[in-house]
Amino acid sequence: MSKITVNKLHTLAGHNHSIYALSEGVNPRFFYTGAGDGYVVEWDMDHPKDGKLIAKLPHSVYALTVDHARNLLVIGHNFEGIHVIDLTDKKELWSLKLTSQPIFDLKISGGLLHVATGDGVLIVVDMEERSPLKHIKLSDAALRSLATNPSTGHLAIGSSDHSVKILNSTDFSPVAKLDQHRNSVFALGYSPDGSTLLSGGRDAHLNIWNAANFNLEKTIVAHMFAINYLSFRDDGRYFVTCSMDKSIKLWDAHKYQLLKVIDKGRHAGHGTSVNKLFWSRYNGHVVAVSDDRTASIWNIEV
């Protein structure tokens, strides 16, 4: 195997609180961060030091997602609901007071926005009609993470009741319930071909599931503390995880072998919990955000 090189390209400051939310833009040259200060900032991968404030809200932002079909950014505003920003003119188009709970994750699929809330309710919003379609009570504990299978359309929901629930995306009927975690499930991701589902959480375990029959294929003690998020490279060969243990880890997505640890001691990484990350479609860089109030951009050569 060729030598793996890791270079930290940029550290981006500007938030006044832990950064909890991160989303790649409709145009992948841009990405968005949301934090405990209520700020939502747009960053340009070509000019990464020039962050632009596009929203200032009174409560924390834990979740962001983009609507590719409509060129929109959706902000999960804790205790209030959602705010929807037009990414052309950077102005709010509409908002909905959906819940008095925290919003932990957002995913858009087929014109529907799925909202994971702190009281265990999945809220489904019609983005065209700008109205809620369904409130589905799935748990007495918080819903923490969402992922959509690109092949089947199945919706996976990770919960603080330690389970991953799989729903049919057409009628939201239950398909499967995966019960191997021992604590909250914070991280979910389907491989780009939809054949595999990865789940991780507060128990620091990474579980690899066959997405066709939901068999557990492998369990890895992947981090020292909670796994907060994960992201595949577009070609499906590698994925990255981030953790409360302050590290980012690079993995082989076929052998499930750890290839590299990116941390403060070895690579001037984050000094506190790394909360979200994604593998950029624009330039292949990895973007991460942390409790240390900064975002980082990494070049990983494999």
Backbone as a ProteinNet text record, in pm:
[ID]
protein_1_A
[PRIMARY]
MSKITVNKLHTLAGHNHSIYALSEGVNPRFFYTGAGDGYVVEWDMDHPKDGKLIAKLPHSVYALTVDHARNLLVIGHNFEGIHVIDLTDKKELWSLKLTSQPIFDLKISGGLLHVATGDGVLIVVDMEERSPLKHIKLSDAALRSLATNPSTGHLAIGSSDHSVKILNSTDFSPVAKLDQHRNSVFALGYSPDGSTLLSGGRDAHLNIWNAANFNLEKTIVAHMFAINYLSFRDDGRYFVTCSMDKSIKLWDAHKYQLLKVIDKGRHAGHGTSVNKLFWSRYNGHVVAVSDDRTASIWNIEV
[TERTIARY]
84.5	0	88.3	47.3	123.1	111.8	207	210.4	94.1	30.1	-80.3	-23.7	-56.2	-10.6	-130.9	-115.3	-220.4	-163.5	-229.1	-186.8	-306	-290.4	-393.8	-375.4	-476.8	-466.7	-511.4	-618.6	-674.3	-739.4	-731.9	-812.3	-899	-1029.7	-1123.5	-1190.6	-1175	-1232.3	-1339.9	-1424.1	-1529.6	-1648.6	-1674.8	-1783.5	-1739.9	-1838.3	-1812.4	-1854.3	-1882.1	-1929.7	-1895.8	-1914.1	-1892.5	-1968.9	-1903.5	-1968.3	-2026.1	-2157.5	-2227.7	-2275.3	-2297.9	-2363.2	-2271.9	-2281	-2195.7	-2267.6	-2264.2	-2324	-2248.2	-2222.5	-2171.7	-2282.7	-2245.1	-2343.6	-2401.1	-2505.5	-2557.3	-2444.7	-2376.1	-2248.9	-2140.7	-2071.3	-1979.5	-1856.5	-1842	-1735.1	-1761.2	-1886.4	-1924.1	-1966.4	-1948	-2004.5	-2053.7	-2131.6	-2202.9	-2180.3	-2163.5	-2147.1	-2252	-2295.3	-2387.7	-2338.4	-2363.4	-2298.2	-2391.8	-2336.6	-2411	-2437.9	-2366.9	-2391.1	-2508.8	-2572.2	-2683.3	-2641.6	-2510.7	-2462.3	-2462	-2500.2	-2481.3	-2393.2	-2281.3	-2179	-2156.8	-2142.2	-2105	-1955	-1889.1	-1745.3	-1721.8	-1621.2	-1584.4	-1453.7	-1455.2	-1334.5	-1220	-1251.8	-1146.8	-1089.6	-1167.7	-1123.7	-1168.6	-1113.3	-1171.9	-1167.2	-1082.9	-1074.3	-1188.7	-1262.3	-1364.5	-1503.4	-1531.4	-1663.5	-1766.7	-1888.3	-1996.8	-2112.3	-2152.9	-2266.2	-2394.8	-2473.4	-2598.7	-2721.6	-2703.8	-2817	-2765.8	-2843.6	-2813.4	-2942	-2943.4	-3063.7	-3041.8	-3150.1	-3134.7	-3100.1	-3111.3	-3080.3	-2976.3	-2920.4	-2817.7	-2867.9	-2774.2	-2801.7	-2722.5	-2794.6	-2732	-2732.3	-2817.2	-2836.4	-2854.4	-2792.4	-2805.9	-2817.2	-2890.6	-2888.5	-2925	-2895.6	-2929.1	-3031.5	-3115.3	-3213.3	-3158	-3101.4	-3035.6	-3133.5	-3255.2	-3352.5	-3395.4	-3393.8	-3446.3	-3339.5	-3214.3	-3102.9	-3127.9	-3161.6	-3195.9	-3105.3	-3084.8	-3022.9	-3130	-3142.3	-3238.6	-3162.5	-3204.5	-3140.6	-3232.5	-3181.1	-3255.2	-3229.8	-3330.6	-3316.2	-3375.4	-3288.7	-3334.7	-3449	-3551.2	-3669.1	-3764.3	-3733.8	-3816.2	-3868.9	-3781.8	-3823.3	-3718.1	-3759.6	-3664.7	-3672.5	-3559.3	-3550.3	-3492.6	-3548.3	-3508.1	-3451.2	-3324	-3249.6	-3234.7	-3267.3	-3240.2	-3090.7	-3020.9	-2875.8	-2831.3	-2925.7	-2889.8	-2871.5	-2968.7	-2959.7	-2930.7	-2913	-2877	-2981.7	-3107.5	-3215.4	-3312.8	-3374	-3471.4	-3598.1	-3639.7	-3761.9	-3883.3	-3865.3	-3976.6	-3924.2	-4011.6	-3976.7	-4100.6	-4079.1	-4189.1	-4156.3	-4250.2	-4237.7	-4285.3	-4191.5	-4225.6	-4229	-4141.1	-4121.4	-4064	-4087.1	-4023.3	-3899.2	-3858.6	-3745.2	-3619.9	-3503.7	-3385.2	-3406.2	-3344.2	-3342.1	-3199.6	-3184	-3051	-3002.1	-3092.8	-3047.7	-3157.9	-3115.4	-3205.1	-3156.6	-3249.3	-3214.6	-3328	-3291	-3390.3	-3380.2	-3496	-3502.9	-3635.5	-3628.4	-3750.2	-3846.3	-3795.4	-3881.4	-3934.6	-3894	-3936.9	-3818.8	-3841.7	-3743.3	-3777.3	-3679.2	-3695.9	-3624.7	-3695.6	-3646.6	-3642.3	-3523.3	-3504.9	-3506.8	-3598.8	-3620.5	-3585	-3572.4	-3530.4	-3632.9	-3758.6	-3862.1	-3899.9	-3811.8	-3833.3	-3932.6	-3965.1	-4060.3	-3986.1	-4017	-3970.1	-4076.3	-4038.7	-4130.6	-4094.5	-4195.2	-4175.7	-4240.5	-4161	-4206.5	-4202.9	-4311.4	-4316.8	-4250.2	-4134.9	-4059.4	-4128.2	-4207.7	-4279.6	-4398.1	-4470.3	-4588.2	-4552.2	-4429.4	-4381.3	-4467.8	-4500.8	-4588.2	-4554.2	-4577.1	-4552.5	-4656.7	-4609.3	-4698.6	-4728.5	-4626.1	-4640.4	-4559.8	-4610.7	-4535.5	-4539.2	-4422.6	-4416.6	-4338.9	-4407.2	-4342	-4268.6	-4136.4	-4054.6	-3990.5	-3978.4	-3906.5	-3943.9	-3920.6	-3931.8	-3801.5	-3697.7	-3567.4	-3543.9	-3443.2	-3414.7	-3374.8	-3415.5	-3365.2	-3242.2	-3128.2	-3001.4	-2940.4	-2972.5	-2904.3	-2994.3	-2971.9	-3051.6	-2959.8	-2998.8	-2927	-3025.6	-3008.1	-3095	-3015.2	-3067.1	-3000.4	-3016.3	-2905.8	-2916.6	-2972.9	-2976.1	-3026.4	-3173.7	-3209.1	-3346.8	-3434.8	-3371.9	-3448.6	-3484.4	-3447.8	-3475.9	-3418.4	-3493.2	-3448.2	-3403.3	-3277.4	-3224.1	-3224.8	-3268.3	-3277.6	-3206.3	-3102.1	-3031.1	-3088.1	-3102.9	-3175.1	-3096.5	-3133.1	-3075.2	-3132.9	-3227.3	-3270.8	-3179.9	-3064.7	-2957.1	-2986.9	-3093.7	-3131.2	-3112.8	-3110.5	-3123.4	-3250.9	-3342.5	-3468.5	-3462.5	-3507.9	-3511.8	-3657.5	-3690.3	-3826.1	-3830.8	-3945.5	-3974.5	-3998.2	-3932.1	-3941.6	-4073.1	-4150.3	-4276.8	-4389.4	-4406.9	-4517	-4470.2	-4337.4	-4276.2	-4311.1	-4342.2	-4365.2	-4231.6	-4228.7	-4102.5	-4051.2	-3921.3	-3855.6	-3768.5	-3694.6	-3604.8	-3571.4	-3526.2	-3475	-3344.9	-3238.1	-3104.3	-3064.6	-3035.3	-3025.2	-2888	-2781.2	-2651.3	-2572.9	-2612.5	-2540.4	-2581.9	-2492	-2517.3	-2541.7	-2552.9	-2580.1	-2629.5	-2645.5	-2702	-2626.6	-2702	-2644.6	-2637.8	-2516.4	-2495.3	-2460.8	-2400	-2342.3	-2403.9	-2448	-2503.1	-2455.8	-2426.3	-2392.2	-2401.4	-2467.8	-2471.7	-2353.4	-2297.4	-2196.3	-2258.6	-2178.8	-2235.1	-2317.7	-2288.8	-2367.8	-2488	-2504.1	-2620.4	-2614.5	-2501.9	-2494.9	-2465.7	-2408.8	-2362.5	-2410	-2449.2	-2482.3	-2382.6	-2322.2	-2235.6	-2308.1	-2291.6	-2349.1	-2246.9	-2247.5	-2156.3	-2221.6	-2169.1	-2232.9	-2153.6	-2227.7	-2166.3	-2086.9	-2118.5	-2044.7	-1908.3	-1874.7	-1746	-1730.2	-1837	-1832.9	-1882.5	-1814.2	-1857.7	-1914.3	-2041.8	-2106.4	-2125.3	-2093.7	-2107.6	-2220.7	-2325.3	-2445.8	-2460.3	-2506.3	-2548.3	-2682.5	-2688.4	-2809.4	-2923	-2892.6	-2997.1	-3072.6	-2998.9	-3065.6	-3051	-2977.8	-2960.9	-2883.2	-2804.1	-2714.9	-2596.3	-2555.7	-2437.5	-2314.2	-2231.7	-2117	-1989.6	-1978.9	-1855.9	-1881.2	-1814	-1814.7	-1670.5	-1642.3	-1507.4	-1514.4	-1426.3	-1410.2	-1323.2	-1388.6	-1322.5	-1257	-1308.7	-1256.2	-1253.3	-1190.9	-1186.1	-1316.5	-1378.8	-1505.1	-1605	-1716	-1828	-1786	-1841	-1828.1	-1940.1	-1901.7	-2000.8	-2054.6	-1971.8	-2016.1	-1924.3	-1968.4	-1886.2	-1922.9	-1829.7	-1853.9	-1770	-1832.9	-1764.4	-1703.8	-1590.5	-1544.7	-1638.4	-1651.8	-1750.3	-1735.5	-1611.3	-1591.4	-1615.8	-1643.9	-1676.4	-1557.6	-1435.4	-1317.3	-1274.5	-1302.3	-1258.3	-1370.6	-1361.2	-1449.7	-1372.7	-1425.3	-1365.9	-1468.7	-1418.1	-1501.1	-1441.4	-1526.5	-1476.3	-1538.8	-1472.2	-1508.2	-1492.1	-1558.4	-1539.8	-1397.2	-1324.2	-1184.7	-1087.7	-1141.6	-1066.9	-1000	-1024.9	-955.1	-1048.5	-984.2	-1044.6	-970.6	-1044	-978.4	-1017.7	-919.1	-936.3	-940.7	-1039.8	-1062.6	-1071.6	-1025.1	-1049.7	-1192.9	-1273.9	-1415.9	-1445.8	-1344.8	-1365.3	-1312.8	-1196.9	-1138.3	-1172.2	-1224.5	-1255.8	-1133.9	-1022.4	-897.1	-871.4	-820.9	-780.6	-651.6	-652.8	-536.6	-458.5	-528.6	-461.3	-541.7	-469.8	-530.3	-482.8	-577.8	-547.8	-587.2	-487.1	-516.1	-423.7	-438.5	-362.5	-213.4	-177.4	-36.3	39.2	-24.6	43.6	25.3	-89.5	-119.3	-176.8	-158.2	-214.9	-366.1	-428.9	-573.8	-646.9	-774.6	-858.2	-821.6	-840.9	-805.7	-921.3	-1041	-1160.7	-1243.3	-1361	-1446.1	-1463.6	-1446.6	-1474	-1616.5	-1703.5	-1847.3	-1906.6	-1857.6	-1909	-1793.1	-1810.2	-1714.2	-1778.1	-1718.8	-1760.9	-1642.2	-1652.2	-1549.5	-1598.3	-1529.7	-1577.9	-1587.1	-1696.8	-1711.8	-1638.1	-1600.3	-1539.9	-1391.8	-1317.4	-1173	-1114.9	-1202.8	-1156.2	-1099.3	-1110.1	-1061.7	-1164.9	-1119.8	-1208.3	-1225.7	-1350.1	-1382.4	-1439	-1393.4	-1439.8	-1466.9	-1554.5	-1584.6	-1580.4	-1558.2	-1523	-1582.3	-1579	-1610.5	-1511.4	-1395.6	-1296.5	-1329.3	-1450.1	-1504.6	-1443.3	-1368.4	-1307.2	-1352.2	-1339.2	-1349.2	-1209.3	-1185.3	-1055.5	-1076	-978.2	-980	-852	-868	-757.6	-741.4	-618.5	-586.1	-534	-604.5	-565.5	-534.3	-409.3	-366.3	-351.9	-432.3	-428	-377.9
-119	0	124.4	225.7	349.7	421.9	506.6	580.6	678.6	682	775.5	904.4	1016.3	1146.2	1230.6	1300.6	1387.5	1526.5	1626.7	1765	1850.2	1925.1	2020.2	2146.6	2181.5	2294.8	2425.5	2419.2	2542.1	2514.5	2612.1	2617.9	2742.6	2724.7	2835.1	2872.9	2998.5	3047.9	3152	3176.1	3276	3250.1	3122.9	3090.5	3119.4	3149	3179.7	3067.1	2950.9	2837.8	2711.1	2597	2468.3	2462.4	2404.4	2386.9	2246	2238.8	2110.8	2065	2158.3	2126	2157	2073.8	2087.8	2029	2100.1	2047	2096.5	2005.6	2045.1	2115.7	2214.4	2292.2	2219.9	2278.5	2231.8	2238.5	2351.3	2363.3	2320.9	2209.6	2156	2242.6	2350.6	2446.1	2513.5	2515.8	2583.1	2481.8	2519	2438.8	2531.5	2473.7	2553.2	2493.9	2582.6	2540.3	2607.6	2536.9	2591.9	2557.5	2646.7	2631.1	2666.5	2651	2684.1	2832.5	2915.6	3059.8	3100.9	3004.1	3034.6	3087.9	3100.6	3149.3	3034.5	3066.5	2977.3	3051.6	2989	3054.8	2976.1	3049.3	2989.3	3006.9	2896.5	2897.6	2856.7	2917.8	2893.1	2814	2693.7	2610.3	2677.4	2766.5	2836.7	2954.9	3009.6	3121.7	3093.8	2991	2937.6	3030.2	3130.6	3220.2	3321	3333.5	3438.9	3383	3348.3	3300.6	3412.2	3378.6	3477.6	3434.1	3520.7	3493.1	3501.1	3392.1	3395.8	3381	3349.5	3345.7	3362.2	3431.7	3444.6	3416.3	3303.6	3257.4	3257.9	3266.1	3277.9	3148.2	3033.4	2905.4	2829.5	2725.9	2644.8	2580	2557.1	2485.6	2354.9	2243.1	2111.2	2044.9	2093	2021.3	2117.4	2082.2	2154.1	2052.1	2086.2	2005.4	2094.2	2048.2	2126.1	2051.8	2129.8	2079.2	2107	2004	2020.6	2065	2014.7	2045.2	2191.4	2252.1	2388.5	2489.9	2446.6	2534	2603.7	2521.4	2573.6	2514.7	2590.7	2542	2536.3	2418.8	2402.5	2399.8	2484.7	2498	2438.4	2345.4	2293.8	2382.9	2459.4	2559.9	2502.4	2471.2	2404.7	2478.9	2403.1	2450.3	2533.7	2550.9	2636.8	2563.8	2489.9	2426.8	2444.9	2479.1	2492.6	2631.6	2677.1	2798.3	2757.2	2809.9	2771	2893.1	2881.1	2990.5	2965.6	3065.7	3061.5	3085.5	2990	3000.3	3092.6	3137.6	3234.2	3372.5	3418.3	3553.2	3554.3	3433.5	3419.9	3482.3	3469.9	3523.9	3413.6	3429.8	3331.2	3338.9	3220.4	3211.1	3181	3086.2	3046.8	2971.9	2954.5	2880.4	2808.9	2706.1	2632	2607.2	2638.2	2605.3	2461	2366	2223.8	2157.9	2203.1	2130	2223.1	2191.7	2263.6	2189.4	2086.9	2000.8	2037.9	1988.4	1999.3	1921.1	1969.7	1899.5	1849.4	1715.7	1656.5	1622	1602.4	1572.2	1605.6	1629.9	1661	1586.5	1528.1	1466.2	1490.4	1522.9	1542	1427.1	1372.2	1264.7	1273.5	1279.8	1278.8	1392.1	1509.8	1623.8	1630.4	1533.9	1532.4	1559.5	1641.7	1667.3	1582.9	1507.3	1426.2	1495.6	1512.2	1587.8	1496.1	1477.5	1391.5	1479.3	1453.1	1542	1476.8	1561.5	1517.7	1439.2	1440.3	1363.2	1234.8	1190.3	1062.1	1064.6	1183.9	1197.3	1229.9	1154.5	1186.3	1272.3	1393.2	1483.4	1484.1	1465.6	1464.7	1590.4	1669.2	1797	1791	1834.4	1848.1	1980.2	1974.4	2095.4	2183.2	2123.3	2202.3	2274.8	2201.5	2260.5	2341.9	2324.2	2396.2	2366.7	2239.2	2201.5	2061.3	2034	1899.5	1800.9	1681.8	1575.4	1474.4	1441.2	1335.9	1368.4	1323.4	1316.8	1170.6	1104.9	960.8	939.5	891.8	865.1	731.4	735.3	615.4	567.9	657.6	621.6	718.3	675.6	766.5	841.4	803.5	869.8	949.5	1036.5	1124.6	1047.4	1099.4	1051.7	1135.3	1069.9	1141.4	1149.7	1055	1050.8	989.4	1032.3	986.4	952	852.4	819.4	758.3	789.6	736.6	645.2	525.1	430.8	479.7	506.3	557.8	456.9	330.6	225.5	195.5	168.5	128	242.9	353.6	462.6	442	328.1	306.2	420.5	459.1	561.1	493.6	515.4	463.1	574.1	540.9	638.7	584.7	654.2	616.7	689.8	619.5	674.1	658.8	741.2	727.2	609	535.5	408.7	293	326.7	233.8	157.2	189.3	113	194.7	121.6	180.6	124.4	212.3	169.6	198.3	102.2	115.8	127.6	234.8	256.6	254.3	211.2	223.8	371.3	423.4	566.4	606.6	508.9	540	560.3	464	472.9	478.8	478.5	488.4	369.9	259.9	137.5	81	9.9	-45.7	-159	-159.1	-263.6	-350.7	-287.8	-362.6	-276	-342.7	-273.6	-341.2	-261.6	-312.9	-273.6	-373.2	-352.3	-384.4	-373.4	-418.1	-312.3	-186.4	-83.8	-85.3	-34.9	-33	108.2	204.9	342.5	418.6	549.4	631.3	613.9	613.8	600.3	739.1	792.5	928.2	932.6	825.6	826.3	716.5	752.4	656.5	694.5	594.5	622.5	499.1	513.7	407.3	423.9	311.8	315.6	372.4	432.7	494	399.9	268.9	173.9	120.1	161.4	121.9	-18.5	-87.2	-227.3	-242.9	-139.1	-148.2	-27.8	-52.8	54	49.8	163.1	175.7	254.1	209.7	281.6	294	407.2	430.2	519.2	516.5	597.4	611.2	637.5	667	547.7	427.8	309.7	293.5	385.5	386.4	270.1	192.6	79.8	123.2	71.8	87.2	-46.3	-47.4	-169.3	-163	-273.7	-284.6	-381.1	-330.1	-407.4	-433.5	-553.4	-582.1	-512.4	-417.3	-337	-412.6	-529.6	-608.6	-695.5	-762.2	-853.2	-809	-695.9	-634.9	-723.7	-817.1	-895.4	-809.3	-826.7	-759.4	-834.7	-770.8	-837.5	-820.9	-710.5	-686.6	-577.6	-588.2	-483.6	-447	-317	-268	-168.7	-186.1	-81.1	26	126.6	214.4	336.7	382.4	502.3	479.1	571.7	563.7	611.7	710.6	765	768.9	837.4	833.6	864.7	787.6	817.4	915.3	1034.6	1139.3	1141.4	1099.9	1112.2	1028.9	1002.4	930.9	975.5	958.3	999.3	913.7	866.7	790.6	883.9	842.1	904.9	863.8	947.3	924.1	789.3	740.7	614.2	492.2	515.9	406.8	326.7	366.8	288.1	316.7	435.3	475.2	550.3	554.8	642.2	698.7	805.5	868.8	873	862.4	877.2	986.9	1048.6	1147	1120.7	1168.2	1120.9	1227.2	1199	1277.1	1262	1160.7	1142.5	1237.6	1333.1	1442.1	1399.9	1279.2	1230.8	1213.6	1213.8	1170.8	1044.4	942.1	818.8	784.8	738.3	696	544.4	490.6	346	297.9	175.5	102.7	50.1	86.3	52.6	-88.5	-162.3	-300.8	-399.5	-366.4	-454.2	-407.3	-286.9	-226.1	-221.1	-186.1	-168.9	-21.2	9.4	145.6	178.2	289.6	327.1	445	536.2	656.8	719.2	771.3	847.9	992	1084.1	1226.7	1292.8	1342.9	1401.3	1520	1577.1	1698.9	1671.3	1559.3	1528.8	1502.4	1432.8	1392.7	1489.5	1556.2	1636.4	1774.1	1820.7	1949.9	1951.5	1840.6	1828.5	1903.5	1872.1	1943	1903.9	1998.2	1974.6	1929.5	1926.8	1881.4	1795.5	1757.6	1667.2	1713.1	1619.5	1645.8	1598.7	1692.3	1665.2	1621.7	1674.1	1637.2	1643.3	1575.1	1584.4	1536	1575.8	1518.1	1515.7	1424.8	1411.4	1488.4	1596.7	1691.3	1630.3	1661	1624.2	1723	1835.9	1942.9	1918.4	1885.7	1873.1	1753.6	1668.6	1549.7	1574	1696.1	1725.4	1682.3	1663.5	1632	1757.7	1791.3	1907.2	1856	1912.9	1870.5	1992.2	1975.9	2082.4	2027.1	2117.5	2071.2	2159.9	2105.6	2183.8	2297.6	2292.9	2399.6	2524.9	2528.3	2646.1	2668.3	2572.2	2587.6	2476.9	2507.2	2407.1	2382.7	2263.1	2230.9	2167.8	2190.8	2131.6	2050.9	1924.8	1829.8	1774.6	1761.3	1686.6	1549.3	1443.7	1306	1234.7	1197.8	1126.4	977.9	893.3	749.6	677.3
0	0	0	-77.6	-81.6	52.4	78.2	204.8	211.6	327.2	349.4	405.4	342.1	391.3	431.9	541.6	594.4	614.3	558.5	576	615.4	723.5	763.2	680.6	602.5	511	574.9	655.7	711.7	846.6	934.7	1055.9	1046.7	1057.7	1035.5	1167	1205.8	1330.5	1300.1	1399.2	1383.8	1473.1	1502.3	1594.3	1738.3	1822.8	1963.3	2056.4	1999.4	2078.8	2001.5	2065.4	1998.6	1867.7	1763.7	1634.1	1629.3	1613.3	1617	1479.8	1388	1261.1	1144	1040.4	922.5	803.2	691.2	568.7	447	354.5	223.5	147.3	64.4	-8.2	-128.6	-186.2	-314.7	-417.6	-422.2	-492.9	-393.9	-415.9	-314.8	-290.5	-364.7	-333.4	-198.9	-155.6	-32.1	74.4	200.6	309.3	419.3	511.2	611.1	749.5	847.5	985.6	1073	1177	1275.2	1413.8	1510.2	1640.6	1755.7	1875.3	1995.6	2009.8	1932.3	1934.5	1846.8	1778.4	1689.2	1553.6	1528.9	1400	1298.2	1175.9	1061.6	962	924.8	844	715.4	603.8	475.4	454.3	412.3	384.9	240.3	178.6	39.4	36.9	-21.8	-24.6	-100	-195	-268.9	-190.5	-98.6	-14.8	128.4	190.6	313.4	433.7	432.5	548.7	553	444.1	433.9	461.7	586.6	622.6	618.7	575.4	567.1	656.2	747.6	834.4	752.8	752.8	676.4	764.3	892.4	985.5	1127.5	1209	1352.1	1428.1	1499.9	1567.4	1718.5	1796.4	1942.8	2014.3	1947.2	2011.4	1930.1	1990.7	1925.4	1797.2	1705.6	1580.9	1584	1588.9	1589.7	1451.9	1359.9	1233.7	1116.9	1004.3	878.5	765.8	661	538.9	421.9	301	181.8	96.1	31.4	-64.4	-203.1	-266.5	-396.6	-503.7	-500.1	-604.7	-602.1	-484.1	-470.1	-431.2	-419.9	-383.6	-249.4	-148.4	-17.3	90.6	195.6	317.9	426	491	600	732.5	825.4	956.1	1061.7	1140.9	1254.8	1375.9	1414	1520.3	1648.4	1744.1	1866.3	1934.7	1973.6	2046.4	1960.8	1833.4	1747.1	1623.2	1554.9	1429.7	1323	1202.3	1091.7	1029.5	979.7	898.5	763.7	656.4	522	449.7	407.2	346.1	196.1	114.4	-29.4	-48.4	-108.6	-120	-233.4	-315.1	-419.1	-360.7	-281.2	-224.7	-75.1	-14.8	127.3	219.3	182.8	265	305.2	422.5	468.1	383.2	334.9	254.5	340.9	432.5	518.8	639.5	736	856.1	907.8	989.3	1051	1197.3	1283.1	1425.1	1440.6	1433.2	1428.2	1564.8	1654.6	1779.2	1884.9	2009.3	2119.6	2168.1	2094.2	2130.1	2049.8	2094	2007.9	1878	1770.6	1642.2	1621.7	1619.7	1616.7	1476.3	1380.4	1245.5	1145.7	1021.6	910.3	787.2	710.5	583.1	484.8	359.9	253.7	155.2	118.6	19.8	-53.2	-185	-265	-236.1	-206.1	-179.3	-38.1	46.7	185.5	277.2	377.3	480.2	602	651.2	771	886.1	996.5	1110.8	1233	1290.1	1408.2	1532.7	1624.6	1738.6	1872	1971.7	2103.6	2180.5	2135.8	2207	2134	2044.3	1977.5	1863.4	1813.8	1703.5	1574.7	1469.8	1335.2	1267.8	1229.5	1160.6	1012.4	927.7	783	725.1	651.9	597.2	445.3	381.1	235.6	199	131.1	101.6	-1.9	-90.1	-190.4	-128	-44.4	21	144.5	192.8	311.2	434	449	560.4	609.7	739.8	791.9	742.6	704.3	658.3	766.9	846	946.1	1069.7	1184.8	1309.5	1352.8	1350.7	1379.3	1508.6	1610.8	1739.3	1729.7	1736.9	1720.1	1849.6	1947.7	2069.8	2181.3	2304.6	2418.6	2441.4	2369.1	2376.8	2248.2	2251.4	2139.2	2014	1897.7	1769.2	1735.7	1714.1	1705.9	1566.8	1477.4	1348	1242.1	1117.1	1003.6	887	807.8	684.4	586.1	458	353.6	262.2	239.6	150.7	6.3	-65.8	-203	-301.3	-262.9	-351	-326.3	-200.6	-167.9	-120.2	-78.6	-20.9	124.5	183.8	325.6	409.5	512.4	605.1	734.3	773.5	899.5	1002.6	1125	1233.5	1355.5	1399.2	1520.1	1639.8	1751.1	1865.6	1994.9	2093.7	2226.7	2303.9	2243.5	2304	2263.3	2200.2	2163.5	2033.7	1964.2	1845	1717.2	1605.7	1472.6	1412	1376.6	1315.1	1166.1	1085.8	940.2	898.4	823.9	777.3	625.5	572.2	429.7	399	298.7	270.5	203.6	157.4	90.5	190.1	280.7	376.7	521.7	541.7	675.1	765.3	702.3	778.8	824.9	939.6	989.2	902.3	877.8	799	888.9	980.4	1069.8	1190.3	1296.1	1413.9	1453.8	1460.4	1487.1	1629	1712	1856.9	1916.4	1840.4	1891	1969	1960.7	2036.2	2182.8	2266.8	2411	2462.9	2370.7	2410.9	2287.6	2300.7	2193.4	2062	1951.8	1817.2	1753.3	1744.7	1694.4	1546	1494.5	1360	1274.5	1155.2	1059.4	919.5	837.6	699.6	612.7	497.8	397.7	302.3	260.2	155.3	28.3	-60.7	-180.5	-267.9	-264.8	-343.7	-266.7	-141.1	-61.9	-4.9	-19.7	24	173.1	233.6	371.7	451.5	575.5	669.3	784.6	815.2	931.2	1039.8	1164.5	1277.9	1388.5	1456.4	1567	1670.5	1792.7	1894.2	2021.4	2128.5	2256.7	2312.5	2267.1	2314.4	2246.5	2153.8	2081.7	1984.7	1964.9	1871.7	1733.8	1632	1493.3	1447.7	1410.8	1363.2	1212.5	1145.8	999.8	970.6	901.5	873.7	724.9	689.9	553.1	532.2	440.5	423.5	354.3	297.7	231.8	331.4	422.3	517.1	663.1	685	817.6	915.6	861.8	946.3	990.8	1114.9	1165.3	1117	1035.9	976.2	1058.7	1131.3	1207.2	1310	1423.8	1525.7	1558.7	1561.4	1588.9	1704.4	1802.4	1903.5	1837.7	1782	1686.2	1749.2	1862.4	1928.6	2079.1	2149.6	2295.5	2358.8	2292.5	2342	2226.6	2246.7	2152.3	2008.9	1914.6	1771.7	1736.7	1693.8	1669	1526.8	1428.7	1289.7	1201.9	1078.6	981.3	841.1	748.2	609.7	515.3	407	302.9	198.2	141	17.7	-94.6	-195.5	-301.8	-370.8	-384.4	-454.4	-365	-236.5	-145.5	-95	-128.5	-88.4	55.1	102.6	235.8	307.3	439.4	515.2	633.7	689.8	807.2	919.5	1042.6	1161.8	1248.8	1332	1427.8	1563.2	1667.6	1800.7	1908.9	2018.1	2139.2	2193.3	2145.6	2190.6	2119.5	2041.4	1976.9	1846.3	1799.6	1680.5	1560.9	1443.7	1317.7	1276.7	1231	1187.8	1044.5	968.9	829.9	824.6	751.1	745.6	601.4	580.1	455.5	459.7	360.3	362.8	314	268.4	226.7	331.8	388.1	490.3	632.3	643.2	773.6	864.4	802.4	875.5	900.3	1018.8	1050.6	976.3	902.1	822.3	880.1	949.1	998	1111	1210.9	1318.9	1306.1	1300.2	1287.6	1418.8	1491.3	1622.1	1648.4	1765.1	1797.6	1807.5	1869.1	1888.2	1759.7	1666.5	1543.7	1427.6	1421.5	1302.4	1334.8	1458.8	1501	1479.3	1516.2	1501.7	1610.7	1625.8	1722	1865.7	1957.4	2096.3	2182.2	2124	2194.3	2099.1	2141.7	2064	1919.5	1826.1	1683.7	1656.7	1620.1	1621.4	1488.2	1378.5	1245.4	1146.6	1034.4	924.9	796.1	682.7	554.9	459.4	360.9	258	136	101.7	1.4	-138.1	-206.7	-347.5	-438.2	-384.5	-465.4	-491.5	-387.4	-403.5	-329.5	-274.7	-205.5	-68.1	-17	117.1	220.8	343.4	455.1	540.2	570.3	653.6	785.6	897.5	1029.6	1116.8	1217.4	1312.4	1454	1549.1	1684	1793.1	1914.9	2034.2	2056.5	1990.2	2008.9	1928.7	1867.3	1797.8	1660.8	1610.2	1478.5	1383.6	1254.6	1148.8	1093.6	1044.2	985.7	848.8	759.4	624.9	607.6	566.9	560.4	419.4	378.2	256.1	297.9	256.6	289.9	159.5	141.2	21	55.7	-10.8	14.8	-110.7
[MASK]
++++++++++++++++++++++++++++++++++++++++++++++++++++++++++++++++++++++++++++++++++++++++++++++++++++++++++++++++++++++++++++++++++++++++++++++++++++++++++++++++++++++++++++++++++++++++++++++++++++++++++++++++++++++++++++++++++++++++++++++++++++++++++++++++++++++++++++++++++++++++++++++++++++++++++++++

